[in-house]
Amino acid sequence: MSRPWWMEGVAFSCQPNCGKCCDEPGGIVYLRPEDAQIMAAHHGLEVDAWLERDCRQTLDGRWILNSDPITDICIYLDDDKKCTTYQARPAQCKSFPFWAENVRSDRSWSKTVSECPGLDAEEAFIIDGDTIRRKILDDRDASRGFREWPPK
């Protein structure tokens, strides 16, 4: 089996005031139980209270972040396109642009490159293949999500 193309590393640097990965109407951020714990603590809430306030469940029961009811974008993206919970953000957010769906084919990666200015930024630095692998696995783990709190 050959090594994935991204194992050689990929240049990337998250860009200030960009928010392109967060301001997509209809975007979904799946949560792991540890994401819910971190985000609840960040907001000074118990997990069940934070889930009730800032999240909803999908039709199959997985917990996801709420979107703004008017713009349908992430509730934590401010008017300056900055994440108001950046240090506590969920794993799926931390993993972008290295989501499994983005690296699975040349076509999906080309689309990601065209939408993410951090992938061709002058100040981008090489993200090594092992880090990218961890981000892909974190994204997959987040996509599985969780359905009840506390998890069993």
C-alpha positions in Angstrom: 0.0 0.0 0.0 1.4 3.4 -0.9 1.7 6.3 1.5 -1.0 9.0 1.2 0.2 12.1 -0.7 -0.2 14.3 2.4 2.3 12.2 4.4 5.1 14.4 2.8 3.5 17.4 4.6 1.3 20.2 3.5 1.9 23.9 3.8 -0.9 25.6 5.9 -1.4 28.6 8.2 -4.8 29.6 9.5 -5.4 33.2 8.4 -6.5 36.0 10.7 -10.0 37.3 10.1 -10.7 34.6 7.5 -13.4 32.5 8.9 -14.1 30.8 5.6 -14.2 27.3 7.2 -16.8 28.6 9.7 -19.1 30.8 7.7 -20.5 28.3 5.4 -24.3 28.3 5.7 -25.5 24.8 6.7 -22.1 23.7 8.0 -22.2 21.0 10.7 -19.8 20.6 13.6 -20.0 17.2 15.1 -18.9 16.9 18.7 -17.0 14.3 20.7 -17.8 14.0 24.4 -14.5 15.6 25.3 -15.4 18.5 23.0 -18.6 19.0 25.0 -16.6 19.0 28.3 -14.1 21.5 27.0 -16.6 23.8 25.5 -18.9 23.7 28.6 -16.0 24.5 30.9 -15.0 27.3 28.6 -18.4 28.8 29.0 -18.6 28.1 32.7 -21.5 25.7 32.3 -22.2 22.1 33.1 -22.1 19.9 30.0 -25.9 19.3 29.9 -26.6 23.0 30.3 -24.2 23.9 27.5 -25.6 21.2 25.2 -29.1 22.6 25.8 -28.0 26.2 25.2 -25.6 25.9 22.3 -26.2 22.6 20.5 -28.9 20.4 19.0 -29.2 16.8 17.9 -29.3 15.6 14.4 -32.0 13.3 13.1 -29.8 10.3 14.1 -29.2 11.8 17.5 -25.7 13.0 17.3 -24.9 16.3 19.1 -23.8 19.2 16.9 -23.2 22.9 17.4 -26.1 25.2 16.8 -26.0 27.6 13.8 -27.1 31.2 13.9 -30.9 31.2 13.1 -30.6 34.0 10.6 -27.3 33.4 8.8 -27.1 29.6 9.4 -23.3 29.9 10.2 -21.5 28.9 13.4 -22.8 30.7 16.5 -19.2 31.3 17.7 -18.0 33.3 14.6 -18.1 37.0 15.4 -18.6 39.9 13.0 -14.9 40.1 12.4 -14.7 36.5 11.3 -13.0 35.4 14.5 -13.8 32.4 16.5 -14.9 33.4 20.0 -14.0 30.0 21.3 -10.8 29.4 19.4 -8.8 28.0 22.3 -11.6 25.6 23.3 -12.9 24.8 19.8 -14.0 21.3 19.0 -11.7 18.7 17.3 -13.5 18.9 14.0 -12.7 22.7 13.9 -9.1 22.1 14.9 -8.7 19.5 12.2 -9.7 21.7 9.2 -8.6 21.7 6.4 -7.4 18.1 7.1 -10.8 16.5 7.1 -11.1 13.0 5.7 -13.6 14.2 3.1 -11.1 16.9 2.0 -8.1 14.7 1.5 -9.9 11.6 0.0 -9.4 12.6 -3.7 -7.5 15.1 -5.9 -10.9 16.7 -6.7 -11.9 17.2 -3.1 -8.5 18.6 -2.2 -8.5 21.0 -5.1 -11.8 22.3 -4.0 -10.5 22.7 -0.4 -7.4 24.6 -1.7 -9.6 26.9 -3.7 -11.7 27.8 -0.7 -9.0 28.0 2.1 -6.5 30.8 1.8 -4.4 29.3 4.5 -3.2 26.6 2.1 -1.4 29.0 -0.2 -0.5 31.7 2.2 3.0 33.1 2.1 3.6 32.5 5.8 2.3 28.9 5.6 4.4 26.3 7.3 4.6 22.6 6.7 2.2 20.5 8.7 3.9 17.1 8.9 2.2 13.9 7.8 1.8 12.4 11.3 0.0 15.6 12.5 -2.3 15.5 9.4 -3.0 11.8 10.1 -4.0 12.7 13.7 -6.3 15.5 12.4 -8.0 13.1 10.0 -8.6 10.6 12.8 -9.9 13.4 15.1 -12.3 14.5 12.3 -13.5 10.9 11.8 -13.9 10.5 15.6 -15.9 13.7 15.8 -18.1 12.7 12.9 -19.1 9.6 14.8 -20.2 12.0 17.5 -22.2 11.0 20.6 -25.9 10.7 21.3 -26.3 10.9 25.1 -24.8 12.7 28.0 -23.1 11.4 29.9 -21.9 8.8 27.4 -22.1 5.2 28.4 
